[in-house]
């Protein structure tokens, strides 16, 4: 079977028919993306690994619920967002240890960026990315999910609406509120960039 030539939807249909190689290919294609979204929502590397594994297992167990026409990736992102939010709710009920850190910076999740001319500009871009990642903790889990899917995964508003099981209007509200909170949280960074452009 020539999996790389098949679309995600074709592979999902094959998986519905019991083709485990199709599942392997879907996991290969999307495991990093699933981890990235889980990490942006949970803000913790170990939690994101657990959530990513759970999300991919949910996709396998629930593949009969997926319907062609919805798009496999938005459906998978819905499973990932739901698993991430479920995980955060469970963690909220669990007593925390005295020395638990509030946020694990985790690994840098590389995003495609345009070529940057100077090492100073590259360093500034990396610092900005780190500061934005750190600021995500001020968002609600739903806001984090919508922000991650839109700004890190490049998903369309209607795809995010499918993933979040809400209207496009609700997605826009989540995005607006997320951006407003981040703008407040990152005001000092914005002022620095405006004052000291590369």
Secondary structure as GFF3:
##gff-version 3
##sequence-region A 1 198
A	DSSP	three_ten_helix	3	5	.	.	.	ID=ss1
A	DSSP	alpha_helix	8	16	.	.	.	ID=ss2
A	DSSP	alpha_helix	20	42	.	.	.	ID=ss3
A	DSSP	alpha_helix	45	61	.	.	.	ID=ss4
A	DSSP	three_ten_helix	63	65	.	.	.	ID=ss5
A	DSSP	alpha_helix	72	93	.	.	.	ID=ss6
A	DSSP	alpha_helix	119	135	.	.	.	ID=ss7
A	DSSP	three_ten_helix	136	138	.	.	.	ID=ss8
A	DSSP	alpha_helix	141	147	.	.	.	ID=ss9
A	DSSP	pi_helix	148	152	.	.	.	ID=ss10
A	DSSP	alpha_helix	157	164	.	.	.	ID=ss11
A	DSSP	alpha_helix	168	185	.	.	.	ID=ss12
A	DSSP	alpha_helix	187	195	.	.	.	ID=ss13
###
